Amino acid sequence: MDLSKYDFKRKSAPRARQADTRYSKTKLSKKTIIEGFSKIPNFIILDPALTCQDRSVFSVLCFHAFEKEWCNPSQKTISTEANVSERAVRNSLKKFKRMGYITWKGTLKSNRYVLIHKVQKS
């Protein structure tokens, strides 16, 4: 482990060269983005039918929902933040809808995704 990048007098890691402005358009504070966390339901983590890409997409949806039951990021935003292709985002969203994990309603600019946190057992 390379410890040369740490200044032990400051007792903190060095700062990044440039601040990440990806979330500047959201209504979340900088402190919430840096220190906050997103809740991901256990049924998403434990579902064997979901791939790592699916879980990544769902976690981005949970991030954008942040204490609400809906969010409306564009598929391009989800793709960038989940580090997957836009086609993988579309496939994951279709899978979530088919499995009853989300629903969505089309709006003029982007879809409004409603997260369903309590799934009915079949």
Beta strands, then each sheet from edge to edge (+ up, - down):
strand 1: 70-71
strand 2: 102-105
strand 3: 112-115
sheet 1: 1+ 3- 2+
end
